[in-house]
Amino acid sequence: MSKDTKPQIFLSVTQAAAFLGITKAAFLKREPAPPADAVIGPYRGWTKETLREWDKTIPSPGPRPRNK
């Protein structure tokens, strides 16, 4: 890598969840999962831009039902 080239930054599952302001469990439950930007062995990684775009496609849970 030359001095002028910046390394790409990819977020792990834990980092992606924190970036989106949700728990790791919530991130893993969301369907469909975001497409990985990088795969290193068994690990997936995403760019912040991919996560932002993916998050826009996930519907909000909506209001909670009231207890009667």
PDB file of N, CA, C and O in Angstrom:
ATOM      1  N   MET A   1       0.850  -1.166   0.000  1.00  0.00           N
ATOM      2  CA  MET A   1       0.000   0.000   0.000  1.00  0.00           C
ATOM      3  C   MET A   1       0.902   1.238   0.000  1.00  0.00           C
ATOM      4  O   MET A   1       1.860   1.325   0.769  1.00  0.00           O
ATOM      5  N   SER A   2       0.581   2.178  -0.866  1.00  0.00           N
ATOM      6  CA  SER A   2       1.388   3.388  -0.928  1.00  0.00           C
ATOM      7  C   SER A   2       0.998   4.345   0.195  1.00  0.00           C
ATOM      8  O   SER A   2      -0.033   4.171   0.844  1.00  0.00           O
ATOM      9  N   LYS A   3       1.826   5.343   0.411  1.00  0.00           N
ATOM     10  CA  LYS A   3       1.569   6.327   1.463  1.00  0.00           C
ATOM     11  C   LYS A   3       0.293   7.114   1.211  1.00  0.00           C
ATOM     12  O   LYS A   3      -0.356   7.566   2.154  1.00  0.00           O
ATOM     13  N   ASP A   4      -0.072   7.281  -0.061  1.00  0.00           N
ATOM     14  CA  ASP A   4      -1.238   8.085  -0.417  1.00  0.00           C
ATOM     15  C   ASP A   4      -2.558   7.327  -0.288  1.00  0.00           C
ATOM     16  O   ASP A   4      -3.627   7.938  -0.315  1.00  0.00           O
ATOM     17  N   THR A   5      -2.496   6.025  -0.151  1.00  0.00           N
ATOM     18  CA  THR A   5      -3.697   5.214  -0.083  1.00  0.00           C
ATOM     19  C   THR A   5      -4.129   5.026   1.364  1.00  0.00           C
ATOM     20  O   THR A   5      -3.360   4.557   2.203  1.00  0.00           O
ATOM     21  N   LYS A   6      -5.385   5.406   1.642  1.00  0.00           N
ATOM     22  CA  LYS A   6      -5.923   5.200   2.983  1.00  0.00           C
ATOM     23  C   LYS A   6      -6.586   3.831   3.033  1.00  0.00           C
ATOM     24  O   LYS A   6      -7.253   3.437   2.076  1.00  0.00           O
ATOM     25  N   PRO A   7      -6.417   3.109   4.117  1.00  0.00           N
ATOM     26  CA  PRO A   7      -7.083   1.808   4.211  1.00  0.00           C
ATOM     27  C   PRO A   7      -8.590   2.004   4.343  1.00  0.00           C
ATOM     28  O   PRO A   7      -9.048   2.986   4.928  1.00  0.00           O
ATOM     29  N   GLN A   8      -9.347   1.073   3.802  1.00  0.00           N
ATOM     30  CA  GLN A   8     -10.789   1.117   3.962  1.00  0.00           C
ATOM     31  C   GLN A   8     -11.134   0.674   5.367  1.00  0.00           C
ATOM     32  O   GLN A   8     -10.481  -0.206   5.929  1.00  0.00           O
ATOM     33  N   ILE A   9     -12.154   1.279   5.929  1.00  0.00           N
ATOM     34  CA  ILE A   9     -12.588   0.941   7.282  1.00  0.00           C
ATOM     35  C   ILE A   9     -13.884   0.146   7.187  1.00  0.00           C
ATOM     36  O   ILE A   9     -14.850   0.582   6.561  1.00  0.00           O
ATOM     37  N   PHE A  10     -13.890  -1.018   7.810  1.00  0.00           N
ATOM     38  CA  PHE A  10     -15.073  -1.862   7.867  1.00  0.00           C
ATOM     39  C   PHE A  10     -15.436  -2.067   9.328  1.00  0.00           C
ATOM     40  O   PHE A  10     -14.557  -2.223  10.176  1.00  0.00           O
ATOM     41  N   LEU A  11     -16.733  -2.066   9.621  1.00  0.00           N
ATOM     42  CA  LEU A  11     -17.201  -2.262  10.983  1.00  0.00           C
ATOM     43  C   LEU A  11     -17.623  -3.711  11.180  1.00  0.00           C
ATOM     44  O   LEU A  11     -18.230  -4.321  10.300  1.00  0.00           O
ATOM     45  N   SER A  12     -17.292  -4.252  12.349  1.00  0.00           N
ATOM     46  CA  SER A  12     -17.701  -5.609  12.715  1.00  0.00           C
ATOM     47  C   SER A  12     -19.176  -5.591  13.119  1.00  0.00           C
ATOM     48  O   SER A  12     -19.793  -4.526  13.154  1.00  0.00           O
ATOM     49  N   VAL A  13     -19.739  -6.746  13.420  1.00  0.00           N
ATOM     50  CA  VAL A  13     -21.126  -6.824  13.867  1.00  0.00           C
ATOM     51  C   VAL A  13     -21.333  -5.945  15.099  1.00  0.00           C
ATOM     52  O   VAL A  13     -22.277  -5.157  15.148  1.00  0.00           O
ATOM     53  N   THR A  14     -20.464  -6.077  16.082  1.00  0.00           N
ATOM     54  CA  THR A  14     -20.588  -5.295  17.317  1.00  0.00           C
ATOM     55  C   THR A  14     -20.473  -3.802  17.023  1.00  0.00           C
ATOM     56  O   THR A  14     -21.260  -3.008  17.538  1.00  0.00           O
ATOM     57  N   GLN A  15     -19.507  -3.416  16.206  1.00  0.00           N
ATOM     58  CA  GLN A  15     -19.320  -2.006  15.854  1.00  0.00           C
ATOM     59  C   GLN A  15     -20.484  -1.483  15.021  1.00  0.00           C
ATOM     60  O   GLN A  15     -20.908  -0.342  15.201  1.00  0.00           O
ATOM     61  N   ALA A  16     -21.003  -2.304  14.112  1.00  0.00           N
ATOM     62  CA  ALA A  16     -22.134  -1.906  13.275  1.00  0.00           C
ATOM     63  C   ALA A  16     -23.368  -1.638  14.137  1.00  0.00           C
ATOM     64  O   ALA A  16     -24.070  -0.646  13.942  1.00  0.00           O
ATOM     65  N   ALA A  17     -23.622  -2.528  15.085  1.00  0.00           N
ATOM     66  CA  ALA A  17     -24.760  -2.351  15.986  1.00  0.00           C
ATOM     67  C   ALA A  17     -24.616  -1.057  16.778  1.00  0.00           C
ATOM     68  O   ALA A  17     -25.572  -0.290  16.896  1.00  0.00           O
ATOM     69  N   ALA A  18     -23.441  -0.814  17.315  1.00  0.00           N
ATOM     70  CA  ALA A  18     -23.202   0.416  18.080  1.00  0.00           C
ATOM     71  C   ALA A  18     -23.378   1.641  17.187  1.00  0.00           C
ATOM     72  O   ALA A  18     -23.961   2.638  17.615  1.00  0.00           O
ATOM     73  N   PHE A  19     -22.889   1.579  15.972  1.00  0.00           N
ATOM     74  CA  PHE A  19     -23.016   2.692  15.027  1.00  0.00           C
ATOM     75  C   PHE A  19     -24.489   3.011  14.763  1.00  0.00           C
ATOM     76  O   PHE A  19     -24.860   4.177  14.635  1.00  0.00           O
ATOM     77  N   LEU A  20     -25.326   1.974  14.682  1.00  0.00           N
ATOM     78  CA  LEU A  20     -26.748   2.160  14.417  1.00  0.00           C
ATOM     79  C   LEU A  20     -27.551   2.440  15.688  1.00  0.00           C
ATOM     80  O   LEU A  20     -28.738   2.759  15.614  1.00  0.00           O
ATOM     81  N   GLY A  21     -26.916   2.324  16.838  1.00  0.00           N
ATOM     82  CA  GLY A  21     -27.593   2.606  18.104  1.00  0.00           C
ATOM     83  C   GLY A  21     -28.519   1.496  18.555  1.00  0.00           C
ATOM     84  O   GLY A  21     -29.516   1.746  19.234  1.00  0.00           O
ATOM     85  N   ILE A  22     -28.188   0.258  18.176  1.00  0.00           N
ATOM     86  CA  ILE A  22     -28.987  -0.899  18.579  1.00  0.00           C
ATOM     87  C   ILE A  22     -28.061  -1.933  19.215  1.00  0.00           C
ATOM     88  O   ILE A  22     -26.838  -1.795  19.180  1.00  0.00           O
ATOM     89  N   THR A  23     -28.660  -2.961  19.791  1.00  0.00           N
ATOM     90  CA  THR A  23     -27.841  -4.018  20.386  1.00  0.00           C
ATOM     91  C   THR A  23     -27.350  -4.965  19.292  1.00  0.00           C
ATOM     92  O   THR A  23     -27.879  -4.986  18.180  1.00  0.00           O
ATOM     93  N   LYS A  24     -26.346  -5.729  19.629  1.00  0.00           N
ATOM     94  CA  LYS A  24     -25.817  -6.730  18.701  1.00  0.00           C
ATOM     95  C   LYS A  24     -26.910  -7.745  18.359  1.00  0.00           C
ATOM     96  O   LYS A  24     -27.040  -8.157  17.206  1.00  0.00           O
ATOM     97  N   ALA A  25     -27.691  -8.143  19.358  1.00  0.00           N
ATOM     98  CA  ALA A  25     -28.782  -9.101  19.134  1.00  0.00           C
ATOM     99  C   ALA A  25     -29.812  -8.525  18.160  1.00  0.00           C
ATOM    100  O   ALA A  25     -30.283  -9.230  17.267  1.00  0.00           O
ATOM    101  N   ALA A  26     -30.160  -7.252  18.327  1.00  0.00           N
ATOM    102  CA  ALA A  26     -31.129  -6.614  17.428  1.00  0.00           C
ATOM    103  C   ALA A  26     -30.574  -6.548  16.007  1.00  0.00           C
ATOM    104  O   ALA A  26     -31.304  -6.764  15.039  1.00  0.00           O
ATOM    105  N   PHE A  27     -29.292  -6.251  15.885  1.00  0.00           N
ATOM    106  CA  PHE A  27     -28.659  -6.202  14.567  1.00  0.00           C
ATOM    107  C   PHE A  27     -28.748  -7.565  13.883  1.00  0.00           C
ATOM    108  O   PHE A  27     -29.079  -7.650  12.700  1.00  0.00           O
ATOM    109  N   LEU A  28     -28.457  -8.618  14.620  1.00  0.00           N
ATOM    110  CA  LEU A  28     -28.447  -9.962  14.056  1.00  0.00           C
ATOM    111  C   LEU A  28     -29.856 -10.472  13.726  1.00  0.00           C
ATOM    112  O   LEU A  28     -30.010 -11.342  12.868  1.00  0.00           O
ATOM    113  N   LYS A  29     -30.890  -9.934  14.403  1.00  0.00           N
ATOM    114  CA  LYS A  29     -32.266 -10.359  14.156  1.00  0.00           C
ATOM    115  C   LYS A  29     -32.876  -9.681  12.938  1.00  0.00           C
ATOM    116  O   LYS A  29     -33.807 -10.219  12.338  1.00  0.00           O
ATOM    117  N   ARG A  30     -32.376  -8.522  12.565  1.00  0.00           N
ATOM    118  CA  ARG A  30     -32.967  -7.779  11.454  1.00  0.00           C
ATOM    119  C   ARG A  30     -32.840  -8.559  10.155  1.00  0.00           C
ATOM    120  O   ARG A  30     -31.783  -9.099   9.832  1.00  0.00           O
ATOM    121  N   GLU A  31     -33.935  -8.603   9.426  1.00  0.00           N
ATOM    122  CA  GLU A  31     -33.965  -9.304   8.139  1.00  0.00           C
ATOM    123  C   GLU A  31     -34.460  -8.347   7.069  1.00  0.00           C
ATOM    124  O   GLU A  31     -35.357  -7.551   7.347  1.00  0.00           O
ATOM    125  N   PRO A  32     -33.936  -8.384   5.899  1.00  0.00           N
ATOM    126  CA  PRO A  32     -32.763  -9.143   5.503  1.00  0.00           C
ATOM    127  C   PRO A  32     -31.496  -8.478   6.029  1.00  0.00           C
ATOM    128  O   PRO A  32     -31.465  -7.267   6.246  1.00  0.00           O
ATOM    129  N   ALA A  33     -30.469  -9.266   6.229  1.00  0.00           N
ATOM    130  CA  ALA A  33     -29.186  -8.750   6.720  1.00  0.00           C
ATOM    131  C   ALA A  33     -28.555  -7.865   5.645  1.00  0.00           C
ATOM    132  O   ALA A  33     -28.790  -8.062   4.452  1.00  0.00           O
ATOM    133  N   PRO A  34     -27.756  -6.893   6.074  1.00  0.00           N
ATOM    134  CA  PRO A  34     -27.087  -6.060   5.072  1.00  0.00           C
ATOM    135  C   PRO A  34     -26.022  -6.872   4.338  1.00  0.00           C
ATOM    136  O   PRO A  34     -25.382  -7.742   4.929  1.00  0.00           O
ATOM    137  N   PRO A  35     -25.836  -6.589   3.060  1.00  0.00           N
ATOM    138  CA  PRO A  35     -24.785  -7.305   2.334  1.00  0.00           C
ATOM    139  C   PRO A  35     -23.409  -6.880   2.862  1.00  0.00           C
ATOM    140  O   PRO A  35     -23.146  -5.690   3.034  1.00  0.00           O
ATOM    141  N   ALA A  36     -22.557  -7.837   3.110  1.00  0.00           N
ATOM    142  CA  ALA A  36     -21.218  -7.533   3.633  1.00  0.00           C
ATOM    143  C   ALA A  36     -20.382  -6.850   2.556  1.00  0.00           C
ATOM    144  O   ALA A  36     -20.428  -7.226   1.385  1.00  0.00           O
ATOM    145  N   ASP A  37     -19.626  -5.854   2.964  1.00  0.00           N
ATOM    146  CA  ASP A  37     -18.691  -5.181   2.063  1.00  0.00           C
ATOM    147  C   ASP A  37     -17.346  -5.892   2.042  1.00  0.00           C
ATOM    148  O   ASP A  37     -16.568  -5.752   1.099  1.00  0.00           O
ATOM    149  N   ALA A  38     -17.083  -6.662   3.101  1.00  0.00           N
ATOM    150  CA  ALA A  38     -15.822  -7.401   3.196  1.00  0.00           C
ATOM    151  C   ALA A  38     -16.074  -8.671   3.996  1.00  0.00           C
ATOM    152  O   ALA A  38     -16.887  -8.696   4.919  1.00  0.00           O
ATOM    153  N   VAL A  39     -15.362  -9.715   3.623  1.00  0.00           N
ATOM    154  CA  VAL A  39     -15.410 -10.972   4.372  1.00  0.00           C
ATOM    155  C   VAL A  39     -13.969 -11.411   4.561  1.00  0.00           C
ATOM    156  O   VAL A  39     -13.214 -11.589   3.605  1.00  0.00           O
ATOM    157  N   ILE A  40     -13.616 -11.578   5.819  1.00  0.00           N
ATOM    158  CA  ILE A  40     -12.267 -12.039   6.155  1.00  0.00           C
ATOM    159  C   ILE A  40     -12.448 -13.280   7.011  1.00  0.00           C
ATOM    160  O   ILE A  40     -12.829 -13.195   8.179  1.00  0.00           O
ATOM    161  N   GLY A  41     -12.174 -14.422   6.423  1.00  0.00           N
ATOM    162  CA  GLY A  41     -12.431 -15.674   7.134  1.00  0.00           C
ATOM    163  C   GLY A  41     -13.903 -15.743   7.478  1.00  0.00           C
ATOM    164  O   GLY A  41     -14.745 -15.548   6.602  1.00  0.00           O
ATOM    165  N   PRO A  42     -14.239 -16.016   8.731  1.00  0.00           N
ATOM    166  CA  PRO A  42     -15.644 -16.095   9.114  1.00  0.00           C
ATOM    167  C   PRO A  42     -16.264 -14.741   9.471  1.00  0.00           C
ATOM    168  O   PRO A  42     -17.431 -14.681   9.858  1.00  0.00           O
ATOM    169  N   TYR A  43     -15.505 -13.670   9.348  1.00  0.00           N
ATOM    170  CA  TYR A  43     -15.955 -12.353   9.803  1.00  0.00           C
ATOM    171  C   TYR A  43     -16.454 -11.497   8.648  1.00  0.00           C
ATOM    172  O   TYR A  43     -15.856 -11.454   7.573  1.00  0.00           O
ATOM    173  N   ARG A  44     -17.578 -10.811   8.906  1.00  0.00           N
ATOM    174  CA  ARG A  44     -18.141  -9.889   7.921  1.00  0.00           C
ATOM    175  C   ARG A  44     -17.853  -8.458   8.361  1.00  0.00           C
ATOM    176  O   ARG A  44     -17.683  -8.180   9.548  1.00  0.00           O
ATOM    177  N   GLY A  45     -17.801  -7.563   7.389  1.00  0.00           N
ATOM    178  CA  GLY A  45     -17.568  -6.163   7.698  1.00  0.00           C
ATOM    179  C   GLY A  45     -18.379  -5.276   6.774  1.00  0.00           C
ATOM    180  O   GLY A  45     -18.650  -5.635   5.628  1.00  0.00           O
ATOM    181  N   TRP A  46     -18.768  -4.105   7.286  1.00  0.00           N
ATOM    182  CA  TRP A  46     -19.592  -3.169   6.537  1.00  0.00           C
ATOM    183  C   TRP A  46     -19.013  -1.763   6.630  1.00  0.00           C
ATOM    184  O   TRP A  46     -18.380  -1.397   7.620  1.00  0.00           O
ATOM    185  N   THR A  47     -19.241  -0.992   5.585  1.00  0.00           N
ATOM    186  CA  THR A  47     -18.884   0.425   5.636  1.00  0.00           C
ATOM    187  C   THR A  47     -20.040   1.171   6.298  1.00  0.00           C
ATOM    188  O   THR A  47     -21.165   0.675   6.346  1.00  0.00           O
ATOM    189  N   LYS A  48     -19.755   2.349   6.798  1.00  0.00           N
ATOM    190  CA  LYS A  48     -20.812   3.159   7.416  1.00  0.00           C
ATOM    191  C   LYS A  48     -21.888   3.495   6.392  1.00  0.00           C
ATOM    192  O   LYS A  48     -23.073   3.514   6.725  1.00  0.00           O
ATOM    193  N   GLU A  49     -21.494   3.757   5.166  1.00  0.00           N
ATOM    194  CA  GLU A  49     -22.467   4.096   4.122  1.00  0.00           C
ATOM    195  C   GLU A  49     -23.421   2.930   3.862  1.00  0.00           C
ATOM    196  O   GLU A  49     -24.630   3.135   3.749  1.00  0.00           O
ATOM    197  N   THR A  50     -22.895   1.720   3.767  1.00  0.00           N
ATOM    198  CA  THR A  50     -23.747   0.542   3.578  1.00  0.00           C
ATOM    199  C   THR A  50     -24.733   0.412   4.723  1.00  0.00           C
ATOM    200  O   THR A  50     -25.912   0.137   4.500  1.00  0.00           O
ATOM    201  N   LEU A  51     -24.263   0.605   5.942  1.00  0.00           N
ATOM    202  CA  LEU A  51     -25.140   0.487   7.111  1.00  0.00           C
ATOM    203  C   LEU A  51     -26.207   1.567   7.118  1.00  0.00           C
ATOM    204  O   LEU A  51     -27.357   1.292   7.458  1.00  0.00           O
ATOM    205  N   ARG A  52     -25.850   2.793   6.748  1.00  0.00           N
ATOM    206  CA  ARG A  52     -26.843   3.884   6.687  1.00  0.00           C
ATOM    207  C   ARG A  52     -27.943   3.545   5.673  1.00  0.00           C
ATOM    208  O   ARG A  52     -29.130   3.694   5.965  1.00  0.00           O
ATOM    209  N   GLU A  53     -27.541   3.092   4.490  1.00  0.00           N
ATOM    210  CA  GLU A  53     -28.504   2.768   3.441  1.00  0.00           C
ATOM    211  C   GLU A  53     -29.381   1.587   3.853  1.00  0.00           C
ATOM    212  O   GLU A  53     -30.589   1.603   3.620  1.00  0.00           O
ATOM    213  N   TRP A  54     -28.787   0.574   4.458  1.00  0.00           N
ATOM    214  CA  TRP A  54     -29.538  -0.586   4.898  1.00  0.00           C
ATOM    215  C   TRP A  54     -30.530  -0.204   5.993  1.00  0.00           C
ATOM    216  O   TRP A  54     -31.667  -0.676   5.993  1.00  0.00           O
ATOM    217  N   ASP A  55     -30.110   0.642   6.919  1.00  0.00           N
ATOM    218  CA  ASP A  55     -30.966   1.046   8.036  1.00  0.00           C
ATOM    219  C   ASP A  55     -32.211   1.774   7.539  1.00  0.00           C
ATOM    220  O   ASP A  55     -33.271   1.675   8.157  1.00  0.00           O
ATOM    221  N   LYS A  56     -32.096   2.498   6.440  1.00  0.00           N
ATOM    222  CA  LYS A  56     -33.247   3.213   5.875  1.00  0.00           C
ATOM    223  C   LYS A  56     -34.320   2.248   5.368  1.00  0.00           C
ATOM    224  O   LYS A  56     -35.489   2.623   5.277  1.00  0.00           O
ATOM    225  N   THR A  57     -33.942   1.025   5.040  1.00  0.00           N
ATOM    226  CA  THR A  57     -34.887   0.054   4.481  1.00  0.00           C
ATOM    227  C   THR A  57     -35.619  -0.744   5.562  1.00  0.00           C
ATOM    228  O   THR A  57     -36.571  -1.463   5.261  1.00  0.00           O
ATOM    229  N   ILE A  58     -35.186  -0.622   6.801  1.00  0.00           N
ATOM    230  CA  ILE A  58     -35.782  -1.393   7.897  1.00  0.00           C
ATOM    231  C   ILE A  58     -36.937  -0.589   8.489  1.00  0.00           C
ATOM    232  O   ILE A  58     -36.722   0.520   8.977  1.00  0.00           O
ATOM    233  N   PRO A  59     -38.161  -1.128   8.456  1.00  0.00           N
ATOM    234  CA  PRO A  59     -39.284  -0.386   9.035  1.00  0.00           C
ATOM    235  C   PRO A  59     -39.127  -0.265  10.548  1.00  0.00           C
ATOM    236  O   PRO A  59     -38.583  -1.154  11.203  1.00  0.00           O
ATOM    237  N   SER A  60     -39.605   0.832  11.078  1.00  0.00           N
ATOM    238  CA  SER A  60     -39.546   1.010  12.528  1.00  0.00           C
ATOM    239  C   SER A  60     -40.546   0.045  13.165  1.00  0.00           C
ATOM    240  O   SER A  60     -41.518  -0.357  12.524  1.00  0.00           O
ATOM    241  N   PRO A  61     -40.310  -0.324  14.417  1.00  0.00           N
ATOM    242  CA  PRO A  61     -41.203  -1.286  15.055  1.00  0.00           C
ATOM    243  C   PRO A  61     -42.608  -0.746  15.287  1.00  0.00           C
ATOM    244  O   PRO A  61     -43.534  -1.518  15.536  1.00  0.00           O
ATOM    245  N   GLY A  62     -42.774   0.556  15.209  1.00  0.00           N
ATOM    246  CA  GLY A  62     -44.092   1.145  15.428  1.00  0.00           C
ATOM    247  C   GLY A  62     -44.413   1.259  16.904  1.00  0.00           C
ATOM    248  O   GLY A  62     -43.605   0.888  17.755  1.00  0.00           O
ATOM    249  N   PRO A  63     -45.595   1.773  17.204  1.00  0.00           N
ATOM    250  CA  PRO A  63     -45.954   1.959  18.616  1.00  0.00           C
ATOM    251  C   PRO A  63     -46.196   0.607  19.283  1.00  0.00           C
ATOM    252  O   PRO A  63     -46.624  -0.358  18.649  1.00  0.00           O
ATOM    253  N   ARG A  64     -45.913   0.574  20.563  1.00  0.00           N
ATOM    254  CA  ARG A  64     -46.176  -0.635  21.338  1.00  0.00           C
ATOM    255  C   ARG A  64     -47.662  -0.713  21.660  1.00  0.00           C
ATOM    256  O   ARG A  64     -48.295   0.319  21.884  1.00  0.00           O
ATOM    257  N   PRO A  65     -48.230  -1.917  21.686  1.00  0.00           N
ATOM    258  CA  PRO A  65     -49.648  -2.019  22.048  1.00  0.00           C
ATOM    259  C   PRO A  65     -49.846  -1.614  23.503  1.00  0.00           C
ATOM    260  O   PRO A  65     -49.007  -1.893  24.360  1.00  0.00           O
ATOM    261  N   ARG A  66     -50.961  -0.957  23.764  1.00  0.00           N
ATOM    262  CA  ARG A  66     -51.260  -0.533  25.134  1.00  0.00           C
ATOM    263  C   ARG A  66     -51.750  -1.714  25.952  1.00  0.00           C
ATOM    264  O   ARG A  66     -52.441  -2.593  25.437  1.00  0.00           O
ATOM    265  N   ASN A  67     -51.391  -1.729  27.220  1.00  0.00           N
ATOM    266  CA  ASN A  67     -51.904  -2.753  28.132  1.00  0.00           C
ATOM    267  C   ASN A  67     -53.330  -2.405  28.510  1.00  0.00           C
ATOM    268  O   ASN A  67     -53.660  -1.240  28.730  1.00  0.00           O
ATOM    269  N   LYS A  68     -54.157  -3.403  28.581  1.00  0.00           N
ATOM    270  CA  LYS A  68     -55.570  -3.167  28.940  1.00  0.00           C
ATOM    271  C   LYS A  68     -55.807  -3.500  30.376  1.00  0.00           C
ATOM    272  O   LYS A  68     -56.930  -3.367  30.863  1.00  0.00           O
TER     273      LYS A  68
END
